[in-house]
């Protein structure tokens, strides 16, 4: 289930519950969302309605993973004489 964190911060919001860590990242609409898959954790988040809410709209989508930076290859020029 997608849960939105209503805190407004630039950095990711990481919330540990039990042995899980939920990272709330911006979705396409700029909302901080995380996929929460354990029912008791969903209940814990929703028990704090001024900070977390369930997303039910059709446009809700989990955040895309951050792209990993590609290693740059060093290219040496081959001078032509």
Secondary structure, 3 states (H helix, E strand, C coil): CEEEECCCCCCCEEEEECCEEEEEEECCCCCEEEECCCHHHHHHHHCCCCCEEECCCCCCCCCCCCCCCCCCCCCCCCCCC
